Amino acid sequence: MSARRIFTRPARFAAIAPYGWLALFFLVPFVFVLKLSLSQTTIAQPPYLPVFDLTAGWSAISAAFATLSLDNFRLLLTDDIYLHSGLRSVTVAATATVMLLLVGYPIAYAMARLPRRWQPFAMMLVIVPFWTSFLIRVYAWINILQHDGLLNQILLALHMVSAPVVWLSTDTAMYIGMIYSYLPFMILPLYATLARLDRSLLEAAADLGSSPLQSFWRITFPLSLPGVGAGMLLCFIPLVGEFVIPDLLAGSDALMIGQTLWLEFFTNRDWPVAAATAVLLLLILLLPLLIYDRFQRRQMVRS
């Protein structure tokens, strides 16, 4: 048997395996959620209708399919509660993502310019927060931002404020928690892109009379755009559906879509509306993914 035939099947399996994984752990669950979003709420167990019974025959299954409707999606698009929570989620996620880029880019740039021997140490410092539970880290910020917390004590000691500042249950506390929690997701792809940058391009630009600022905007930043896009996606997508940080650090007067979904599913036990919210959220998040994919394709064609 030739070597080509020996390696053909493993290569095909390696190419097909990711699609099988996505089908099993994404597509199949999504089909169940989609079916649930087209159902109707009822006081029963489970709390929705219709319930498909595969043993009842095709006529019963056909009748169950006939009762599916888009009423839950109409409710989401007409009720102010869901519209406001969705708009707030996108606005907060976009704002926090821009803040993360402004904070993370200088850090990633400095890491990439460090001597080689210091870069692994800097990388470790970025990854260290992942060693602690996400929930514990958010609770730590509650202690820091509370009325007599560490932040107010420092500000009072430095005479920067005359009285403790109210931080908790505000959007400021929420943004602080988001930037702290998601900053590694912005730094890592940026650092990976900037570390591969050919420094001879900057040297050539300097020889041609370009200032460091001009070299940055004309060479470094354009070449780092793939990392910028990847970092923004890694932050924006989970931030839109974020539940823990807004629930613990922000006020309860303005809900985000993750909190709305939680309330519908666990408090109101309205599983169909919660499922419709999840489906609509997924459709919203497909737009930035498609934009990034198109950008990546253009970059590959140019290169």
N, C-alpha and C positions, 0 to 999 in steps of 0.2 A: 504493500500500500504506500502510495507516495506521501511525502510530507505535506503536500498541498491539501490532500483529502483529510489528513489527520487534524489539521488546524482549521479546516473550514467550519466544521460543526461548532467547536467552542467559540469561534469568532462570531458566528451567526447568533449563538445563544447570548453572548455578551452584548450584541446589538439589540436583541429582542427583549432581554431581561428588564431594562429600565421601563419599557412600555408596559410590560406585564405588571411591574410593580405599581406604576401609576394607575393602571386600570383597576387593580385589586384594591389599592388603598386610597385612591382618590375618586375615580370614576364611579365605582360601585356605591360607595357611601354617598356620593353626590346625587346619584339616581334616587336613593332612598330619601334624602333630604328634599329633592325636587318633588317627589311624589307627596311627601308630607306637606309641602308648601301649597299644594293644590287641593288639600283635603279641607274638611270643615271641623271646627271645634265642637266637642260634645262632652257632657259630664259622664264619663265612662272610663273604662280601663282597657286599652289606651285611650287618651282623651282626644280622639279624632276619628273621623269617618271619611271615606270608607276604609275598612280593614280588609285587605285582600286575603282570601282563603283559597289557596291553590287546590285544595281537595274538593271544593264545591262545584267544580266544573267550569267550562268556558263561559257558559251563560251568566253565571254569577260574577265572574271576573269582568266580563263585558259590561255588566250593569254597574259594577264598581267604577270602571273607567269612565262611564257616562256621567257619574256624579262629581267628577273632578272639575274644579273651576278656578278662575283667576281672581276670585273675590279678595283673597288676602293681599295680592299685589295691588289691586285697586285701592284697598284700605291704606297701604303704605304710601301710595302716591297722592292720596287725598287728605290724609290726617296730618294736621300740623305737627303733632308730637313726633312722628317718624320723620317728617321732612326736616324739621329743625334739628333733630338729633343727627340725621345723616349729614346735613350741611355743616353742622358744628364739628362732626368727626373729621370730615375732609379738610375743613379750615384749620383745625387744631393740628392735624397730622401734617399738613403742608407747612404750617408755621414752624412746628417743631423740627421738621426735616431741614428747613432752611437754616434754623439755628444750629442744628447738628453739623451741617456742612460748614458753617462759619467757624465753629469751634473745632471740628475734627480735621479740617484741611490743614491748618497750621501745624497741628500736632503730627499728622501723618507726614507732612513735608519735612518737619524737623527730624522725625525718625529716619526718613530716607536719606537725610544729609549727614547723619551720624556716622562715625567710623564703623566699619564692618563688625568689629568686636563688641560694640555697644548695642547694635541693633537687636540681637536676640533678647538682651536684658530689657530694652524698651518694649519689645513685643510682649514679654512676660508681664510687665506692668499693666499693659492694656488688657490682657486676658485674665489677670488676677481676680477682678470682680465676678467672673463666671464661676469661681470656686465656691461662692456663697449663694445660697438660695435667693432667687429673684424676689420672693415675697419678704424675706428677712431684710433685704436691702431697702425695699420700699418702706417697711416699718421703721428702719433706722432713720430714714428721712423724716418720719413723723416726730421722732424724738429730737431731731436736730431743729426742726422748724416750729415746734410747739412754742407756747407763750414764754416759758422759762427755759427754752432749749438752748443748745450750744450757739446757734447763730445769733440769737438775741443777746446772749451773754457777751459774745465777742464784740458786737456792735455797741453795746452799752459800755464795755470796758474801753473801747477806742473813742468813746464820746461822739460816735457818728449819729446816734439817735438819742433822744432824751427819754423815750419810753419804749417798751417792747413793741415790736411791729407784729401785726397779724399776718402770718404767712400761711398757716393751714387753712384749708377749705377755700383756696383762691386759685385762679388760673396760674399765678406765678409759681406756686408750689407744684402744680401739675407739670408745668414746663420744666422746672428744675428736675423733677423725678424722671421725666421722659428723656431729657438730655443726658442725665447721668446713666440711666439704664441702657440706652440705645447707642451711646457714643462709641463703644467698641465695634458695633456693626457698621458705623461710618468710617472709622479709622482703618480697619483691616483691609477693605478693598482699595481704599485710597493709597495706603502704604504699599500694597502689592503692585499697584500701577506705577507709583512714583519711584519705587526701588529699582524697577526695570528700565527707567529712563536713561537713555544714552547721554552721559554727561559731556561727551565730545561735541554734541550739538550746542550746548551752552558755551563751551570754550570757543567754538567757531563763531557764535554770535558775538561774544565779547571781543574777539579779534577783529570783527567787522564794525566795532564801535557801538554795539548795543549795550545799554545800561542794564543792570540786574533786573530792574522792574520791567523793562521792555522784554527782556529775555523770558521773564516769568509769564507775561501775558501772551506772548507770541509763540512760545515753544512749550514751556512746562505745563501751563494750564490746558491748552488744546490737547496735548498728548495724554493728559490725565483725565480727560472727559469720560472714557469708559469706566474708570474707577469712580468718578463722581456719579455717573448714572447708576452703577451697581450699588453704591452706598446709599443713595437716595431711595432706591427701590427697597433695599433691605430694611430701611427705617420706615418709609412711608406706609408700606403694606401692613405690617403689624400694628403700626400706630393708629391706623384708621379703626381697627377693631379692638383697640386696647380697652381693657376693663379694669384691671387691678389699680393702675396708677390714678386714673380719674376718680375711681370709687373711694380711694383712701386719702388722696391728697387734695382733690378739687372739691368744689361745693356741689351740693345736690340740686341746685336750682337749674342747672343746664346739663342735661344728660347727653352722653355720647352713644353711638349706635351699639357699642358693646354692652353698655349698661342697659339699654333698652331691650336688647336681645335677652340678657340675663333675666330681667324682670318679666318678660313675656313667657319665658320658658319655665322658670322656677317659682315665680310669685303668682302670676296670673294663670299659669298652666295652659297657656294658649300656644300649644306646640305648632300648629300650622302657621300662625303669624310669625312666630320665632323662626321657623324654617324659611318662610318667605323673606324675612329680613336677612338671613344668612345667604340666601341665593342672590338677592339684590346686591348685597355687599360684595359678593364674589364677582358679579358682573361689573360693578364699578371698578374693582381692582384689576380687571382684565385690561382696561384702557391703558394705564401706565406700563403694563407688561408688554402690550403690543407696540407701544411707542418705543420702548427700550429695545425690543427685538428688531424693529425697523432700523433704529439707529445703529445697532450692532451689525446688521447686514450691510449698511452703507459703509461702515468703517472697514469691513472685510473687503468690500469691493475696491475701496480706495487703496488699501494696502496691497 
